[in-house]
Amino acid sequence: MENQGEADKEVEHTMVYEQAKVNELAKKIKAFMRENHMVSGYLERVQGDLAAGMPIPDIETAVDNGRLRFMLDCYLCHMVSKMQESEQKKYGRKLIDELEKIEIVPKKKTGTGMKQVVWEVAELLKELDGFKYAEYMEVGDMETDTVRRIYTDLMVPEKRLALSNYLQSFSGSVQGERISEVVAFLQEAGKAREAEKNVRKGR
């Protein structure tokens, strides 16, 4: 059976799964825009693209959402392209690259690693209960945004257990075999993480 760590390494170079990394990137972009006097121009640009009366989203919200992220990406690409060659311009290009990686879909979506199994969980939720899947969605999301939010929940023991129990409640459906495999993996992942914590604590 494929080791979880090895399986996860296969997709690490693609999309960003950890919400903490997305939040950290938002902080870097915000600081970069302030330092290079891009904030007011961005606010004017975004306001022109939003429906009347809609509040202007902060950078954290923009980085976390497909449609808003595209608008931010376009603005940054335009502004950075106008900058003279410098370390700041190189840094700006690096931030743009990181921003675009957020929504790169991995070629391999199935397997045993948590970063692969989350795609199966997302598919099952869509098939079993679209409303449950929608709880992880925001208007304008890319598929990767929704998957990232599900992944974030799967990394929290209590939420992983709740999601496992929810999926298991559909075990009598035609997807019963798939559900059993996914739930078994999530349970094993939970045990492995708990054992790892105990080792760190010296138990």
MDAnalysis code that builds the backbone (N, CA, C; Angstrom):
import MDAnalysis as mda
import numpy as np

u = mda.Universe.empty(609, n_residues=203, atom_resindex=np.repeat(np.arange(203), 3), trajectory=True)
u.add_TopologyAttr("name", ["N", "CA", "C"] * 203)
u.add_TopologyAttr("resid", np.arange(1, 204))
u.add_TopologyAttr("resname", ["MET", "GLU", "ASN", "GLN", "GLY", "GLU", "ALA", "ASP", "LYS", "GLU", "VAL", "GLU", "HIS", "THR", "MET", "VAL", "TYR", "GLU", "GLN", "ALA", "LYS", "VAL", "ASN", "GLU", "LEU", "ALA", "LYS", "LYS", "ILE", "LYS", "ALA", "PHE", "MET", "ARG", "GLU", "ASN", "HIS", "MET", "VAL", "SER", "GLY", "TYR", "LEU", "GLU", "ARG", "VAL", "GLN", "GLY", "ASP", "LEU", "ALA", "ALA", "GLY", "MET", "PRO", "ILE", "PRO", "ASP", "ILE", "GLU", "THR", "ALA", "VAL", "ASP", "ASN", "GLY", "ARG", "LEU", "ARG", "PHE", "MET", "LEU", "ASP", "CYS", "TYR", "LEU", "CYS", "HIS", "MET", "VAL", "SER", "LYS", "MET", "GLN", "GLU", "SER", "GLU", "GLN", "LYS", "LYS", "TYR", "GLY", "ARG", "LYS", "LEU", "ILE", "ASP", "GLU", "LEU", "GLU", "LYS", "ILE", "GLU", "ILE", "VAL", "PRO", "LYS", "LYS", "LYS", "THR", "GLY", "THR", "GLY", "MET", "LYS", "GLN", "VAL", "VAL", "TRP", "GLU", "VAL", "ALA", "GLU", "LEU", "LEU", "LYS", "GLU", "LEU", "ASP", "GLY", "PHE", "LYS", "TYR", "ALA", "GLU", "TYR", "MET", "GLU", "VAL", "GLY", "ASP", "MET", "GLU", "THR", "ASP", "THR", "VAL", "ARG", "ARG", "ILE", "TYR", "THR", "ASP", "LEU", "MET", "VAL", "PRO", "GLU", "LYS", "ARG", "LEU", "ALA", "LEU", "SER", "ASN", "TYR", "LEU", "GLN", "SER", "PHE", "SER", "GLY", "SER", "VAL", "GLN", "GLY", "GLU", "ARG", "ILE", "SER", "GLU", "VAL", "VAL", "ALA", "PHE", "LEU", "GLN", "GLU", "ALA", "GLY", "LYS", "ALA", "ARG", "GLU", "ALA", "GLU", "LYS", "ASN", "VAL", "ARG", "LYS", "GLY", "ARG"])
u.atoms.positions = np.array([
    [0.843, -1.203, 0.000],
    [0.000, 0.000, 0.000],
    [0.877, 1.251, 0.000],
    [0.490, 2.243, -0.744],
    [1.275, 3.460, -0.874],
    [1.314, 4.216, 0.441],
    [2.500, 4.608, 0.871],
    [2.663, 5.368, 2.103],
    [2.058, 6.756, 1.956],
    [1.390, 7.235, 3.009],
    [0.725, 8.544, 2.900],
    [1.704, 9.663, 2.603],
    [2.885, 9.635, 3.285],
    [3.861, 10.693, 3.057],
    [4.347, 10.716, 1.622],
    [4.604, 9.527, 1.064],
    [5.068, 9.432, -0.320],
    [3.993, 9.904, -1.287],
    [2.744, 9.525, -0.989],
    [1.644, 9.918, -1.870],
    [1.459, 11.422, -1.855],
    [1.572, 12.024, -0.669],
    [1.397, 13.473, -0.571],
    [2.498, 14.221, -1.312],
    [3.738, 13.682, -1.288],
    [4.846, 14.348, -1.961],
    [4.609, 14.459, -3.459],
    [3.863, 13.510, -4.020],
    [3.609, 13.503, -5.461],
    [2.782, 14.702, -5.904],
    [1.991, 15.274, -4.983],
    [1.123, 16.376, -5.385],
    [1.481, 17.695, -4.705],
    [2.570, 17.705, -3.903],
    [2.946, 18.913, -3.187],
    [3.308, 20.064, -4.131],
    [3.813, 19.711, -5.327],
    [4.275, 20.741, -6.243],
    [3.124, 21.364, -7.032],
    [1.906, 20.929, -6.769],
    [0.777, 21.470, -7.511],
    [-0.001, 22.459, -6.648],
    [-1.271, 22.193, -6.406],
    [-2.104, 23.155, -5.691],
    [-1.712, 23.272, -4.216],
    [-2.198, 24.328, -3.604],
    [-1.965, 24.562, -2.180],
    [-3.146, 23.992, -1.404],
    [-2.880, 23.057, -0.506],
    [-3.943, 22.419, 0.273],
    [-4.126, 23.075, 1.640],
    [-3.068, 23.594, 2.219],
    [-3.132, 24.122, 3.571],
    [-3.658, 25.555, 3.595],
    [-4.729, 25.770, 4.334],
    [-5.308, 27.097, 4.446],
    [-4.322, 28.082, 5.068],
    [-3.486, 27.588, 5.968],
    [-2.499, 28.462, 6.615],
    [-1.546, 29.070, 5.596],
    [-1.189, 28.295, 4.560],
    [-0.299, 28.812, 3.513],
    [-0.991, 29.890, 2.689],
    [-2.285, 29.702, 2.464],
    [-3.062, 30.700, 1.726],
    [-3.125, 32.001, 2.529],
    [-3.365, 31.876, 3.821],
    [-3.440, 33.059, 4.688],
    [-2.102, 33.779, 4.757],
    [-1.014, 32.995, 4.813],
    [0.319, 33.582, 4.877],
    [0.643, 34.323, 3.577],
    [0.250, 33.756, 2.442],
    [0.475, 34.416, 1.155],
    [-0.301, 35.725, 1.089],
    [-1.513, 35.738, 1.602],
    [-2.326, 36.962, 1.606],
    [-1.612, 38.074, 2.377],
    [-0.989, 37.726, 3.499],
    [-0.256, 38.716, 4.299],
    [0.928, 39.276, 3.515],
    [1.627, 38.391, 2.802],
    [2.788, 38.832, 2.011],
    [2.355, 39.765, 0.880],
    [1.258, 39.414, 0.213],
    [0.772, 40.236, -0.898],
    [0.314, 41.599, -0.387],
    [-0.375, 41.602, 0.735],
    [-0.849, 42.863, 1.312],
    [0.336, 43.768, 1.650],
    [1.371, 43.207, 2.259],
    [2.558, 43.991, 2.619],
    [3.259, 44.520, 1.363],
    [3.350, 43.669, 0.335],
    [3.988, 44.063, -0.920],
    [3.223, 45.217, -1.572],
    [1.898, 45.130, -1.586],
    [1.085, 46.172, -2.213],
    [1.192, 47.489, -1.458],
    [1.254, 47.411, -0.146],
    [1.404, 48.636, 0.647],
    [2.757, 49.286, 0.400],
    [3.795, 48.451, 0.384],
    [5.152, 48.960, 0.204],
    [5.334, 49.595, -1.168],
    [4.616, 49.110, -2.161],
    [4.757, 49.617, -3.527],
    [3.579, 50.486, -3.969],
    [2.827, 50.974, -2.999],
    [1.742, 51.946, -3.238],
    [0.726, 51.459, -4.279],
    [0.275, 50.230, -4.119],
    [-0.681, 49.649, -5.062],
    [-2.096, 49.515, -4.486],
    [-2.260, 49.812, -3.222],
    [-3.539, 49.546, -2.556],
    [-4.687, 50.361, -3.130],
    [-4.500, 51.676, -3.248],
    [-5.594, 52.529, -3.729],
    [-5.998, 52.165, -5.152],
    [-5.006, 51.873, -5.999],
    [-5.303, 51.482, -7.377],
    [-6.070, 50.175, -7.428],
    [-5.716, 49.257, -6.545],
    [-6.415, 47.965, -6.493],
    [-7.866, 48.159, -6.061],
    [-8.067, 48.989, -5.048],
    [-9.429, 49.228, -4.568],
    [-10.305, 49.827, -5.666],
    [-9.751, 50.775, -6.423],
    [-10.502, 51.389, -7.519],
    [-10.810, 50.366, -8.610],
    [-9.823, 49.536, -8.920],
    [-9.988, 48.526, -9.972],
    [-11.057, 47.509, -9.593],
    [-10.993, 47.014, -8.369],
    [-11.934, 45.994, -7.926],
    [-13.344, 46.560, -7.812],
    [-13.438, 47.765, -7.310],
    [-14.758, 48.375, -7.142],
    [-15.479, 48.484, -8.483],
    [-14.720, 48.716, -9.539],
    [-15.320, 48.837, -10.861],
    [-15.817, 47.509, -11.411],
    [-15.296, 46.417, -10.876],
    [-15.686, 45.086, -11.357],
    [-16.781, 44.439, -10.510],
    [-17.055, 45.012, -9.360],
    [-18.058, 44.423, -8.469],
    [-19.438, 45.010, -8.729],
    [-20.448, 44.230, -8.391],
    [-21.823, 44.718, -8.527],
    [-22.048, 45.881, -7.574],
    [-22.921, 46.803, -7.967],
    [-23.193, 47.979, -7.150],
    [-23.615, 47.577, -5.740],
    [-22.988, 48.218, -4.770],
    [-23.359, 47.954, -3.382],
    [-22.562, 46.861, -2.716],
    [-21.822, 46.085, -3.509],
    [-21.022, 45.008, -2.915],
    [-19.797, 45.580, -2.217],
    [-19.509, 45.114, -1.003],
    [-18.323, 45.612, -0.287],
    [-17.050, 45.139, -0.966],
    [-16.018, 45.951, -0.903],
    [-14.741, 45.567, -1.497],
    [-14.077, 44.535, -0.585],
    [-13.758, 43.370, -1.105],
    [-13.159, 42.316, -0.266],
    [-11.732, 42.643, 0.138],
    [-11.347, 42.212, 1.327],
    [-9.955, 42.410, 1.732],
    [-9.080, 41.397, 0.990],
    [-7.768, 41.560, 1.102],
    [-6.843, 40.704, 0.364],
    [-6.975, 39.240, 0.787],
    [-7.204, 38.993, 2.078],
    [-7.360, 37.619, 2.560],
    [-8.527, 36.925, 1.859],
    [-9.637, 37.641, 1.726],
    [-10.816, 37.090, 1.059],
    [-10.543, 36.873, -0.422],
    [-9.832, 37.812, -1.033],
    [-9.531, 37.715, -2.466],
    [-8.652, 36.513, -2.776],
    [-7.640, 36.283, -1.955],
    [-6.725, 35.164, -2.193],
    [-7.446, 33.827, -1.999],
    [-8.472, 33.814, -1.183],
    [-9.183, 32.587, -0.831],
    [-10.301, 32.222, -1.797],
    [-10.559, 33.052, -2.810],
    [-11.709, 32.834, -3.687],
    [-11.307, 32.949, -5.154],
    [-11.741, 31.985, -5.960],
    [-11.327, 31.922, -7.359],
    [-11.551, 33.187, -8.169],
    [-12.770, 33.705, -8.178],
    [-13.084, 34.881, -9.001],
    [-12.319, 36.116, -8.522],
    [-12.303, 36.323, -7.210],
    [-11.604, 37.485, -6.653],
    [-10.093, 37.339, -6.817],
    [-9.608, 36.108, -6.703],
    [-8.172, 35.858, -6.871],
    [-7.736, 36.172, -8.297],
    [-8.591, 35.861, -9.265],
    [-8.282, 36.160, -10.665],
    [-8.152, 37.669, -10.865],
    [-9.048, 38.426, -10.248],
    [-8.994, 39.885, -10.359],
    [-7.714, 40.424, -9.723],
    [-7.359, 39.881, -8.565],
    [-6.131, 40.300, -7.882],
    [-4.911, 39.929, -8.711],
    [-4.918, 38.745, -9.284],
    [-3.806, 38.275, -10.104],
    [-3.608, 39.189, -11.315],
    [-4.696, 39.532, -11.981],
    [-4.616, 40.420, -13.155],
    [-4.039, 41.771, -12.772],
    [-4.486, 42.287, -11.641],
    [-4.007, 43.606, -11.185],
    [-2.512, 43.543, -10.865],
    [-2.109, 42.512, -10.138],
    [-0.697, 42.384, -9.771],
    [0.185, 42.202, -11.002],
    [-0.260, 41.372, -11.929],
    [0.513, 41.157, -13.169],
    [0.721, 42.474, -13.909],
    [-0.338, 43.284, -13.992],
    [-0.264, 44.565, -14.684],
    [0.693, 45.518, -13.973],
    [0.552, 45.632, -12.663],
    [1.364, 46.586, -11.903],
    [2.826, 46.162, -11.832],
    [3.067, 44.879, -11.628],
    [4.444, 44.397, -11.530],
    [5.149, 44.517, -12.879],
    [4.415, 44.317, -13.964],
    [5.022, 44.437, -15.291],
    [5.497, 45.859, -15.567],
    [4.880, 46.838, -14.916],
    [5.255, 48.247, -15.116],
    [6.430, 48.675, -14.240],
    [6.801, 47.857, -13.272],
    [7.899, 48.203, -12.366],
    [9.244, 48.061, -13.068],
    [10.195, 48.869, -12.672],
    [11.550, 48.739, -13.192],
    [12.176, 47.486, -12.578],
    [13.127, 46.895, -13.317],
    [13.786, 45.693, -12.810],
    [14.440, 45.989, -11.465],
    [14.090, 45.212, -10.478],
    [14.604, 45.396, -9.122],
    [14.280, 44.148, -8.314],
    [14.774, 44.108, -7.083],
    [14.456, 42.988, -6.196],
    [12.968, 42.956, -5.890],
    [12.362, 44.133, -5.800],
    [10.927, 44.210, -5.525],
    [10.119, 43.620, -6.680],
    [10.564, 43.885, -7.901],
    [9.863, 43.335, -9.059],
    [9.994, 41.812, -9.077],
    [11.201, 41.302, -8.766],
    [11.403, 39.855, -8.710],
    [10.508, 39.233, -7.640],
    [10.419, 39.932, -6.505],
    [9.587, 39.435, -5.413],
    [8.112, 39.448, -5.817],
    [7.723, 40.482, -6.558],
    [6.349, 40.574, -7.035],
    [6.000, 39.412, -7.959],
    [6.931, 39.065, -8.844],
    [6.717, 37.924, -9.748],
    [6.584, 36.628, -8.943],
    [7.393, 36.506, -7.894],
    [7.345, 35.308, -7.052],
    [5.975, 35.191, -6.372],
    [5.460, 36.311, -5.887],
    [4.144, 36.307, -5.242],
    [3.044, 35.925, -6.235],
    [3.164, 36.413, -7.457],
    [2.182, 36.073, -8.496],
    [2.216, 34.576, -8.785],
    [3.424, 34.013, -8.860],
    [3.561, 32.566, -9.087],
    [2.884, 31.786, -7.964],
    [3.109, 32.222, -6.728],
    [2.517, 31.541, -5.576],
    [0.993, 31.666, -5.605],
    [0.517, 32.820, -6.028],
    [-0.925, 33.057, -6.102],
    [-1.570, 32.120, -7.118],
    [-0.917, 31.928, -8.239],
    [-1.471, 31.088, -9.298],
    [-1.399, 29.599, -8.957],
    [-0.457, 29.223, -8.100],
    [-0.332, 27.812, -7.708],
    [-1.519, 27.351, -6.864],
    [-2.198, 28.275, -6.238],
    [-3.306, 27.918, -5.351],
    [-4.344, 27.070, -6.065],
    [-4.561, 27.332, -7.346],
    [-5.644, 26.634, -8.034],
    [-5.181, 25.659, -9.107],
    [-3.914, 25.247, -9.058],
    [-3.444, 24.224, -9.988],
    [-3.989, 22.877, -9.524],
    [-4.755, 22.228, -10.366],
    [-5.336, 20.934, -10.015],
    [-4.304, 19.839, -10.243],
    [-4.052, 18.975, -9.251],
    [-3.074, 17.901, -9.431],
    [-3.513, 16.911, -10.500],
    [-2.540, 16.337, -11.201],
    [-2.869, 15.355, -12.247],
    [-3.452, 14.086, -11.634],
    [-2.930, 13.729, -10.456],
    [-3.384, 12.509, -9.797],
    [-4.295, 12.874, -8.634],
    [-5.572, 12.525, -8.738],
    [-6.534, 12.885, -7.695],
    [-6.910, 11.702, -6.814],
    [-6.473, 10.517, -7.167],
    [-6.860, 9.344, -6.388],
    [-5.638, 8.654, -5.813],
    [-5.817, 7.955, -4.712],
    [-4.709, 7.276, -4.071],
    [-4.949, 7.157, -2.582],
    [-3.871, 7.055, -1.805],
    [-4.030, 6.861, -0.374],
    [-3.583, 8.037, 0.474],
    [-2.872, 8.998, -0.096],
    [-2.447, 10.157, 0.684],
    [-3.633, 11.067, 0.974],
    [-3.567, 11.785, 2.096],
    [-4.668, 12.677, 2.467],
    [-4.938, 13.715, 1.377],
    [-3.870, 14.169, 0.714],
    [-4.044, 15.169, -0.338],
    [-4.662, 14.572, -1.594],
    [-4.763, 13.269, -1.643],
    [-5.426, 12.615, -2.764],
    [-6.816, 12.149, -2.357],
    [-6.915, 11.590, -1.154],
    [-8.209, 11.099, -0.666],
    [-9.220, 12.242, -0.528],
    [-8.739, 13.447, -0.260],
    [-9.663, 14.576, -0.111],
    [-10.484, 14.794, -1.383],
    [-9.903, 14.469, -2.550],
    [-10.645, 14.608, -3.809],
    [-11.788, 13.597, -3.868],
    [-11.549, 12.406, -3.339],
    [-12.593, 11.388, -3.298],
    [-13.700, 11.814, -2.318],
    [-13.289, 12.397, -1.193],
    [-14.267, 12.901, -0.224],
    [-15.140, 13.977, -0.871],
    [-14.505, 14.890, -1.599],
    [-15.245, 15.962, -2.274],
    [-16.239, 15.389, -3.282],
    [-15.795, 14.413, -4.061],
    [-16.681, 13.787, -5.057],
    [-17.863, 13.089, -4.387],
    [-17.591, 12.392, -3.288],
    [-18.658, 11.699, -2.579],
    [-19.685, 12.695, -2.027],
    [-19.197, 13.790, -1.479],
    [-20.116, 14.798, -0.936],
    [-20.999, 15.375, -2.038],
    [-20.398, 15.614, -3.206],
    [-21.185, 16.147, -4.333],
    [-22.267, 15.156, -4.757],
    [-21.911, 13.884, -4.771],
    [-22.856, 12.856, -5.219],
    [-23.917, 12.537, -4.169],
    [-23.519, 12.536, -2.896],
    [-24.425, 12.123, -1.824],
    [-25.313, 13.250, -1.315],
    [-24.753, 14.438, -1.194],
    [-25.505, 15.563, -0.633],
    [-24.876, 16.874, -1.087],
    [-25.422, 17.414, -2.171],
    [-24.899, 18.664, -2.727],
    [-24.940, 19.810, -1.737],
    [-25.906, 19.788, -0.824],
    [-26.012, 20.853, 0.170],
    [-24.839, 20.801, 1.149],
    [-24.432, 19.581, 1.500],
    [-23.280, 19.424, 2.395],
    [-22.012, 19.917, 1.711],
    [-21.872, 19.572, 0.438],
    [-20.713, 20.029, -0.333],
    [-20.714, 21.553, -0.414],
    [-21.907, 22.120, -0.580],
    [-22.035, 23.570, -0.716],
    [-21.625, 24.319, 0.550],
    [-21.629, 23.633, 1.689],
    [-21.206, 24.273, 2.932],
    [-19.739, 24.687, 2.875],
    [-18.990, 24.046, 1.999],
    [-17.569, 24.351, 1.855],
    [-17.302, 25.347, 0.730],
    [-18.352, 25.793, 0.061],
    [-18.202, 26.656, -1.108],
    [-18.470, 28.127, -0.812],
    [-17.837, 28.981, -1.589],
    [-18.118, 30.422, -1.611],
    [-18.422, 30.778, -3.061],
    [-19.223, 31.809, -3.260],
    [-19.559, 32.242, -4.619],
    [-18.277, 32.632, -5.356],
    [-18.102, 32.073, -6.544],
    [-16.915, 32.383, -7.335],
    [-15.743, 31.449, -7.111],
    [-15.930, 30.443, -6.266],
    [-14.858, 29.496, -5.980],
    [-14.402, 28.727, -7.209],
    [-13.127, 28.357, -7.195],
    [-12.619, 27.325, -8.076],
    [-12.810, 26.009, -7.322],
    [-12.766, 24.904, -8.030],
    [-12.899, 23.597, -7.382],
    [-11.837, 23.413, -6.299],
    [-10.646, 23.908, -6.555],
    [-9.553, 23.752, -5.602],
    [-9.823, 24.477, -4.283],
    [-10.567, 25.577, -4.325],
    [-10.892, 26.304, -3.090],
    [-11.758, 25.444, -2.179],
    [-12.770, 24.813, -2.769],
    [-13.666, 23.957, -1.997],
    [-12.911, 22.755, -1.442],
    [-12.079, 22.139, -2.267],
    [-11.294, 20.980, -1.832],
    [-10.349, 21.376, -0.700],
    [-9.757, 22.557, -0.801],
    [-8.842, 23.017, 0.247],
    [-9.572, 23.165, 1.584],
    [-10.796, 23.645, 1.559],
    [-11.552, 23.810, 2.808],
    [-11.921, 22.454, 3.408],
    [-12.233, 21.490, 2.546],
    [-12.519, 20.141, 3.038],
    [-11.247, 19.543, 3.644],
    [-10.124, 19.734, 2.960],
    [-8.840, 19.231, 3.451],
    [-8.520, 19.824, 4.821],
    [-8.783, 21.121, 4.978],
    [-8.532, 21.797, 6.252],
    [-9.328, 21.141, 7.371],
    [-10.579, 20.789, 7.105],
    [-11.402, 20.110, 8.108],
    [-10.870, 18.710, 8.405],
    [-10.384, 18.027, 7.369],
    [-9.884, 16.666, 7.553],
    [-8.618, 16.628, 8.412],
    [-7.937, 17.752, 8.537],
    [-6.729, 17.802, 9.351],
    [-7.033, 18.075, 10.819],
    [-8.305, 18.339, 11.138],
    [-8.722, 18.573, 12.530],
    [-9.423, 17.302, 13.020],
    [-8.895, 16.636, 14.051],
    [-9.446, 15.349, 14.492],
    [-10.961, 15.312, 14.664],
    [-11.509, 16.297, 15.361],
    [-12.953, 16.298, 15.607],
    [-13.749, 16.449, 14.313],
    [-13.276, 17.302, 13.426],
    [-13.980, 17.518, 12.165],
    [-13.811, 16.329, 11.228],
    [-12.630, 15.702, 11.273],
    [-12.399, 14.511, 10.452],
    [-13.329, 13.382, 10.894],
    [-13.494, 13.230, 12.206],
    [-14.381, 12.196, 12.733],
    [-15.828, 12.485, 12.342],
    [-16.226, 13.752, 12.454],
    [-17.606, 14.126, 12.112],
    [-17.883, 13.867, 10.637],
    [-16.915, 14.184, 9.774],
    [-17.087, 13.971, 8.337],
    [-17.102, 12.477, 8.015],
    [-16.276, 11.707, 8.718],
    [-16.257, 10.251, 8.521],
    [-17.614, 9.656, 8.896],
    [-18.143, 10.095, 10.034],
    [-19.449, 9.594, 10.481],
    [-20.548, 9.987, 9.505],
    [-20.436, 11.186, 8.969],
    [-21.447, 11.659, 8.018],
    [-21.429, 10.787, 6.761],
    [-20.241, 10.539, 6.239],
    [-20.124, 9.700, 5.047],
    [-20.627, 8.285, 5.329],
    [-20.310, 7.804, 6.516],
    [-20.698, 6.438, 6.881],
    [-22.223, 6.278, 6.952],
    [-22.921, 7.387, 7.188],
    [-24.381, 7.314, 7.259],
    [-24.987, 6.972, 5.897],
    [-24.165, 7.052, 4.829],
    [-24.628, 6.713, 3.481],
    [-24.063, 5.365, 3.027],
    [-23.559, 4.582, 3.966],
    [-22.903, 3.319, 3.606],
    [-23.831, 2.329, 2.906],
    [-25.138, 2.520, 3.042],
    [-26.081, 1.622, 2.384],
    [-26.403, 2.028, 0.966],
    [-25.783, 3.108, 0.486],
    [-26.036, 3.586, -0.874],
    [-25.158, 2.845, -1.878],
    [-25.328, 3.156, -3.162],
    [-24.538, 2.488, -4.207],
    [-23.057, 2.829, -4.086],
    [-22.741, 3.926, -3.384],
    [-21.338, 4.302, -3.183],
    [-20.759, 3.672, -1.931],
    [-21.469, 2.679, -1.359],
    [-21.067, 2.076, -0.096],
    [-19.631, 1.602, -0.041],
    [-19.158, 0.963, -1.111],
    [-17.786, 0.448, -1.122],
    [-16.775, 1.583, -1.099],
    [-17.015, 2.598, -1.902],
    [-16.118, 3.766, -1.917],
    [-16.096, 4.435, -0.554],
    [-17.268, 4.572, 0.040],
    [-17.369, 5.210, 1.351],
    [-16.578, 4.423, 2.396],
    [-16.703, 3.113, 2.379],
    [-15.987, 2.255, 3.337],
    [-14.481, 2.443, 3.219],
    [-13.986, 2.514, 1.979],
    [-12.548, 2.678, 1.758],
    [-12.064, 4.035, 2.266],
    [-12.837, 5.071, 1.976],
    [-12.457, 6.423, 2.404],
    [-12.498, 6.535, 3.919],
    [-13.567, 6.060, 4.528],
    [-13.710, 6.138, 5.981],
    [-12.593, 5.349, 6.667],
    [-12.266, 4.183, 6.120],
    [-11.183, 3.373, 6.697],
    [-9.866, 4.134, 6.659],
    [-9.613, 4.814, 5.540],
    [-8.381, 5.598, 5.431],
    [-8.367, 6.726, 6.455],
    [-9.471, 7.449, 6.571],
    [-9.541, 8.575, 7.503],
    [-9.350, 8.108, 8.940],
    [-9.899, 6.960, 9.261],
    [-9.743, 6.415, 10.609],
    [-8.292, 6.050, 10.879],
    [-7.642, 5.418, 9.887],
    [-6.237, 5.050, 10.035],
    [-5.352, 6.293, 10.127],
    [-5.701, 7.310, 9.345],
    [-4.939, 8.560, 9.372],
    [-5.032, 9.184, 10.755],
    [-6.221, 9.116, 11.342],
    [-6.410, 9.658, 12.683],
    [-5.572, 8.930, 13.709],
    [-5.531, 7.588, 13.615],
    [-4.739, 6.787, 14.544],
    [-3.249, 7.089, 14.378],
    [-2.820, 7.223, 13.118],
    [-1.407, 7.493, 12.841],
    [-0.978, 8.837, 13.412],
    [-1.829, 9.846, 13.245],
    [-1.500, 11.187, 13.755],
    [-1.488, 11.201, 15.281],
    [-2.408, 10.430, 15.891],
    [-2.464, 10.349, 17.347],
    [-1.216, 9.658, 17.878],
    [-0.798, 8.591, 17.196],
    [0.412, 7.873, 17.600],
    [1.639, 8.767, 17.477],
    [1.663, 9.565, 16.422],
    [2.775, 10.486, 16.203],
    [2.852, 11.515, 17.319],
    [1.698, 12.012, 17.753],
    [1.654, 12.980, 18.849],
    [2.175, 12.361, 20.135],
    [1.780, 11.107, 20.383],
    [2.212, 10.423, 21.597],
    [3.719, 10.209, 21.604],
    [4.294, 9.911, 20.429],
    [5.738, 9.726, 20.317],
    [6.449, 11.028, 20.657],
    [5.907, 12.141, 20.142],
    [6.509, 13.446, 20.417],
    [6.462, 13.782, 21.895],
    [5.379, 13.339, 22.549],
    [5.223, 13.612, 23.983],
    [6.011, 12.631, 24.834],
    [6.603, 11.635, 24.161],
    [7.417, 10.662, 24.871],
    [6.645, 9.604, 25.604],
    [5.407, 9.337, 25.175],
    [4.581, 8.317, 25.827],
    [4.986, 6.921, 25.354],
])
